[in-house]
C-alpha cells in the first residue's frame, strides 16, 4: 500500500466519506518491520519528552500484536476506553469529511506505511504518524473533546471559507503543541511525538519562540511544511485547550484576521506572552509587533 495524495473525488475503492477498508492482511513483512522499528525507536525515546496523557495512551498501542496495527483490533481497545475509533483513509482527505469524522469521534488514519528509505522522515503523514503520534492522546477525555469541538468548528469554517485559519490552529496544537506538567514543558502534538529530532528541538533548543496559546495569534501565523517550526504554542492543560476552543467566537476572529496581515513563522506579536517556566499573565488584547 503506497502513499497517495489528495483527490478531487474519492478514488476507486474509497467511500463517499473517504474511508476505505484497511485490508490489514495486504501489508508486507517489510512494512511490518518498518512499523516495529519506528515504534520501538520512538517509544523508547519519548519518556523524557512526551506528556503523561500520551505515555498513558501509548500503553494501549503496546497491547496490540507487533507490526502494523489491525484497526479492528485497535478499535476494540480504543472505543471502550475513549469513545473514539480509527478509520482508514487513502492519505490527505478534503476538509469537509475530515471535520465530519472528528466531530463524530472518528480519527482518520492514512492507510499506508512509509517506505524504508523514508524511515527517518516521511514526505507526507503516514500511518505511523497518525497512529503513534495521535491515537494515544485520544484516551485523554479533555483532549478528545477538544478534537470534537475542533471538528464542529471546522464544519462551520468550511461554510465561511475560513478553513485555512483553522488549519493553522490544528498545526500549532494537535501537531506541534506543548503542555506544562509539574512545571516542565512536554510535547503533546503528533508531529512532534512522531519525530524525536523536532521534539528535542521544540523543548530544548534556544532558537524557537515558546509562547502561551492565543487562538487568534495561532490562526494568524503561517508555518513551515519542510523545516522545524520557529514558534511553538504552550497550553496549561487540556481543559484549558478545550475551553479556548469552546469559548472562541471563531466567526468574528475570521473576519478580523482577514483584514490583518498574516504573521511569518518567526514573527513576534505584541500580544505574545513568552513561556518562562510559570503560568502566564495575559494582556487584555494583542497587536502585531513592529
N, C-alpha and C positions, 0 to 999 in steps of 0.2 A: 504494500500500500504506500503510494508515493504522495509527496506534498502536492497540494493543489491550491490554486488561487481563487479569488472571489469570481463568481459568475454573475451574469445578468439575471439568470433564472436557474433554478435547481437543475443540475445535470442529471443524466440518466441514473436511476437507482437512488436518487435523493428525493425525499418527500417535499411537499409544498412548504413545510415549516423548516426545511433544510436539515432535518435529521435523516439518518441512514442506519441500516443495520451495521453493527460493528464487525461482524464476521471474524470474531477473535481467532478462530481456527486457521485463518489465512495468514496470520503473522508468522514470519520465518524464524528459524533458530537464531539467525544473525540479529534480527530485530529484538528478540527476547534477550540476547546477550547484551545488546546496546542498552536496553532498559535497565538490566541488572547492574551494569557498570555505572550508569548515570545515577541510579537510585542509591547504590552502596556508597559511591563517592560523595554525593551531595548530602545524604542524610548524616553521614559521619562528620561532615564539615559544619553543619548548621547549629550545633549545640551552643556555641558561644555567640551566635548572631541572631537566630530566629526568636520570635516572640513565643510565649508559653502556649498560646492558642494553636499556633502552627505545630509546635512539638507534640502537644497532646493529640491533635488530629492526625499527625503522622503515624501514630500508633495504629490507626485504622488501616492505613495502607500496608503496614507491616504484617497485618493479619491475612493478606492476600497471598496466593502462591507466587513464587518468584517469577519475574518476567513481565511482559506487557499485561496490564490488568484486564481481566474479563469484566466488562461493565456490568453484566448481570450479577456477577459475584460481588463487585464493588457496591452496587446499589442495594444489595441485600443487607449490607452492613451500614451504608451511609444513610439510607432513607429512614430507618427506625431511629437513628441517632440524631438526625438533623432536620428531617422533612425534605431534604434535597435529593435529587437524583442526577446522574450524569447522562447526557445524551450525546451520541456520536454525530459529528458533522464533518463535512469534507475539508475544512480549513476555515479561513476567514469567511464569515457569512454577512449578509446585509444587516443594517442596523435594526430594522423593524423586527425580524424574527429573533435576533439576539436579545433585544429588550424584552420581547414577549416571553422568551424562555426564562430569563432571570425573574421577571415578575411572577412567574408560576413555579419558582424554585426548581428550575431545570438548568443545570450548568452545561453549556455546550463545550465539548472537548474534541479537538482535531483528531481524526481517525487515521493518523499516520505517525510513524516514529522517524526521527531524523536519521539520515544515513551515517555510517561510522565516521566518514571523513568530516562530518559536521558535529561530532560528539561534543566538542567544547563550546560550540556556538551554532545554533540553528538559524538559518536565514529567515524563517518565519516560525511563529509559535507552533510547536508540535504537541503531541500527546503528553510528552514528559513535562513540558512547560505547563500545560493545562491541568494535568492531574497532580503532579508533585507540587507545583507552585501554588495551586489554588484550592484543590479539594480539601486538604487538611483544615483550612480556615472555615469551611462551610459548617463544621461542627460547633463553631462558636455562635451562640444564638444572636448576639447583637450584630456580629458581622454578617451573618446570614440575612438578618432583617434589613441591614444596610443594602445588601445586593438586591433584595426585593424592591426596596424603596427606589434604588437607582434604576432598576428596570422600569418601574412605573413612571419615573421622571423621564426616562428615555423615550417611552411611547409618546408622552406629551411633547417632548422636544422635537420628535420627528414631525409632528403636525405644525410646529413653529419654525422648522428649518434651522434648528439650533443644535443638532446632534454633535457637531464638531466641538462646541464648547463643552458639552457633557463628556465627550470623549477625552478631553484633557483632564477632567476630574477623575475619570477612570484610571488614566495612566498614572497620575500623581498619587493615587490612593491604592487602588486594587493591584496595580503593577509595581509601584515603587514607593509605597508608603512606609513610614517609620512610626513606631509607637513607643511611649515611655513606660517602662516596667521597673518598679522599685528603683527609680532614679537613674535607670540606664536606658539608652536607646536600643531598640530591637527592630528587626525587619519584619513586616507582615505582607508586603507586596510580592505577588508571584513572580514578577520579572526579576526581583532581587533573589528570592529564595531558590529559583532555578538557575542562578548564576552566582557562584561563590565570589568571583572577581569583583562584580559590581556591588555585591553585598558588603564586602570588606571596604570598598571604596566609599560607599554611602555612609557607613558607620564610623570610619576611622580616618579617611583622607582629609587633609586640611582645605582642599580646594573648593568643594561644593558648598552652596548655601544650604543650611538646615533651618527651616522656618516653620512656625506653627501654622496649621492648616487654616486658610481662609478660602471659602468656596469660590468667591468671586476672583480672587487672586489666582487660584489654580486654573480656573476656566479661561483666564486671560493669557496664560503662559504657554507658549509653544514648547515643544520638547524635541529631543533627539530620537531618531529612529536607529541610528547606527553608531552611537557613542554613548558613554556613560552620561547620565543626566548631570546638569550643573546646579539644579535646585531640587531639594527633597523636602517634602512636607511631613510634619510631625503631628500626631494626634495624642491626646492624653489617655485615650482608651477607646474601645469600640462603641461604647454607649455614646461618647461624645461625637464620634464619626456618624453614627446613626442620627443623632439629634441635629447635627449640622445639615444633613440631607433633608430630614423631615421638616425642618424649620425654614429652609431657604425658600424664598419667593423666586423660583427659577425664571418665570416669565419676565419679571422685572429686571432680573440680572441679565438675561439675554439681551433685552433692549438696551440696557446700559452699556454692556460690553460691546455691542455692535457699533456704538458711537465713539469708542475709545480705541487707541492703538493697541495691538497685541504686544505682549512682553516677550522679548527673546529669552531663551532658556536660562541665561545667566544674569538677566537684569535684576536690579533692586527695585523695590516699591516702597513708597513712604509708609504704607500700612504694614510692612513686614515686621514681625516680631521674631527675632532670632531665638533658636533653641540654645539655651545656655545652662542646661542642667537643672532647670527649675520650672515650675509652672508659669505660664505666660501672664503678663499684664497687657491685655489687648486694648489698643486705641479704639475710639468710637468709630472711626472710619479711616480709610487709607486712600492715598493718591499715588500716582506713579512718581518715582524718584526722578530727579533732574540732575 
